[in-house]
Amino acid sequence: MQNILKNSLKKGLVTKKLSFNKDEITVLGKELKSAIIKKFGRSFHIREVDTGSCGACESEIIAITNPIYDIQRFGIDFVASPRHADALLVTGPVSKNMLLALKKTYDAMPTPKFVITLGDCALNGGIFKDSYYIEGGVNKILTVNLHIPGCPPSPLEIIKRLLNFIAYCKQ
């Protein structure tokens, strides 16, 4: 206990104040929830697969599920099984060892199935595209319905893009 106190006094304040617009998140979230109910009549279920990313996009996915953004309250759930998913969310370039897993995950999904790529690497391989170990972007393997650009995209940008996609998708 003394070491913890000593370290905290030595290091000082190591956190920073977050700046976000709570009202914008709430307004977007209500629109998102309304669009999801209109299109699906229930929550929108996403199965996320990391096919070889650096981890930055996963950090932003975790951020949209934290108490600040709390995307689950707006009707988006991340599921463990592709059999329960409406959409496949892919991050990272498709590495050779994840190619088969990506295809099997997609094949296990019920129809209609949507493929969403998150981040520049998932679209075209990003900084990894010329690597000997990369098959390429997801669009070389599966038909992509929505791409959320960025390296990584912000949680608010993810919510905005999902809202636009769900509002205008044909089920």
C-alpha positions in Angstrom: 0.0 0.0 0.0 2.8 2.4 0.8 4.4 1.7 -2.6 1.2 2.6 -4.4 0.9 5.8 -2.5 4.5 6.7 -3.0 4.3 6.0 -6.8 1.1 8.0 -7.2 2.7 11.0 -5.4 5.8 10.7 -7.5 4.0 10.4 -10.9 1.3 12.9 -10.2 -2.0 13.1 -12.2 -1.7 10.7 -15.2 -5.3 11.0 -16.5 -6.8 13.7 -18.7 -10.3 15.2 -18.9 -12.4 13.7 -21.6 -14.0 16.1 -24.0 -17.1 14.7 -25.8 -20.5 16.0 -26.7 -23.0 13.9 -24.6 -26.0 15.5 -26.4 -24.7 14.5 -29.8 -24.2 10.9 -28.7 -27.7 10.8 -27.3 -29.3 12.3 -30.4 -27.4 10.0 -32.7 -28.1 7.0 -30.5 -31.9 7.6 -30.5 -31.8 7.9 -34.3 -29.8 4.6 -34.4 -32.2 2.8 -32.1 -35.2 4.0 -34.1 -33.6 2.8 -37.4 -32.7 -0.6 -35.9 -36.2 -1.2 -34.6 -37.7 -0.1 -37.9 -35.4 -2.4 -40.0 -35.0 -5.4 -37.7 -37.7 -5.1 -35.0 -35.0 -6.0 -32.4 -31.4 -5.4 -31.7 -28.7 -5.4 -34.4 -26.2 -8.1 -33.7 -22.6 -7.9 -34.7 -19.8 -10.5 -34.7 -16.4 -8.9 -34.7 -13.4 -10.6 -36.2 -9.8 -9.3 -36.0 -8.0 -10.7 -39.0 -4.6 -9.3 -38.2 -4.8 -5.7 -37.0 -2.5 -3.7 -34.8 -5.3 -3.4 -32.1 -6.2 0.2 -32.5 -9.6 -0.5 -34.1 -10.4 -3.0 -31.4 -9.7 -0.2 -28.8 -12.3 2.0 -30.5 -14.8 -0.9 -30.6 -14.2 -1.3 -26.8 -14.7 2.4 -26.4 -18.1 2.4 -28.1 -19.2 -0.2 -25.5 -17.9 1.8 -22.5 -20.2 3.9 -20.3 -19.5 7.1 -22.3 -20.9 5.8 -25.6 -22.7 2.7 -24.4 -23.8 1.6 -27.9 -25.8 -1.4 -26.4 -28.4 1.0 -25.1 -29.1 2.0 -28.7 -29.7 -1.5 -29.8 -26.4 -2.8 -31.1 -25.1 -6.0 -29.5 -21.8 -7.8 -30.1 -22.3 -11.5 -30.1 -20.0 -14.4 -29.7 -21.4 -16.7 -32.3 -21.7 -15.8 -36.0 -25.0 -17.8 -36.0 -26.6 -15.0 -34.0 -25.1 -12.2 -36.1 -26.7 -9.8 -38.6 -23.3 -8.3 -39.5 -19.7 -9.3 -39.6 -17.4 -6.5 -38.5 -13.8 -7.1 -39.7 -10.7 -5.2 -38.5 -7.2 -5.5 -39.9 -5.9 -6.8 -43.1 -6.6 -10.4 -43.8 -3.6 -12.4 -42.8 -2.9 -15.9 -44.2 -3.7 -17.6 -40.9 -7.1 -15.8 -40.6 -8.3 -16.4 -44.1 -10.1 -19.7 -43.5 -11.5 -18.5 -40.1 -13.0 -15.4 -41.8 -14.6 -17.5 -44.5 -16.0 -20.0 -42.0 -17.4 -17.2 -39.8 -19.1 -15.6 -42.8 -20.5 -19.0 -44.0 -21.9 -19.7 -40.5 -24.0 -16.4 -40.5 -27.7 -16.6 -41.4 -28.9 -14.5 -44.3 -29.2 -11.7 -44.9 -25.6 -11.0 -43.9 -23.7 -7.8 -43.9 -20.0 -7.3 -44.0 -18.6 -4.1 -42.4 -14.9 -3.2 -42.5 -13.5 -1.0 -39.8 -10.3 0.9 -40.4 -8.1 1.4 -43.4 -6.3 -1.9 -43.0 -9.5 -3.9 -43.4 -10.3 -2.1 -46.6 -7.1 -2.5 -48.5 -4.4 -3.8 -46.2 -3.3 -0.4 -45.0 0.3 -0.2 -44.0 0.5 -4.0 -44.1 -0.7 -4.4 -47.7 2.7 -5.3 -49.3 3.6 -7.8 -46.6 4.2 -11.4 -47.6 1.8 -12.6 -44.9 -1.2 -10.6 -45.9 -3.9 -11.8 -48.4 -5.1 -8.2 -48.8 -8.2 -6.3 -47.8 -11.5 -7.9 -46.9 -13.0 -6.8 -50.2 -10.8 -9.4 -52.0 -12.4 -12.2 -50.0 -16.0 -11.0 -49.2 -18.4 -8.5 -50.5 -18.2 -5.5 -48.3 -21.5 -3.6 -47.5 -20.0 -0.8 -45.4 -16.6 0.6 -44.8 -15.8 2.8 -41.8 -12.6 4.7 -42.7 -10.0 5.9 -40.4 -6.8 4.7 -38.6 -8.6 4.1 -36.3 -12.0 5.7 -36.7 -13.4 7.5 -33.6 -16.2 6.0 -31.6 -18.5 8.8 -32.8 -17.6 8.2 -36.4 -18.4 4.5 -36.0 -21.8 5.3 -34.6 -22.5 7.8 -37.4 -21.6 5.4 -40.1 -23.6 2.5 -38.5 -26.6 4.9 -38.3 -26.4 5.8 -42.0 -25.9 2.2 -43.0 -28.8 0.8 -41.0 -31.1 3.6 -42.0 -30.5 3.0 -45.7 -29.8 -0.7 -45.9 -32.1 -3.0 -47.7 -32.8 -6.1 -45.6 
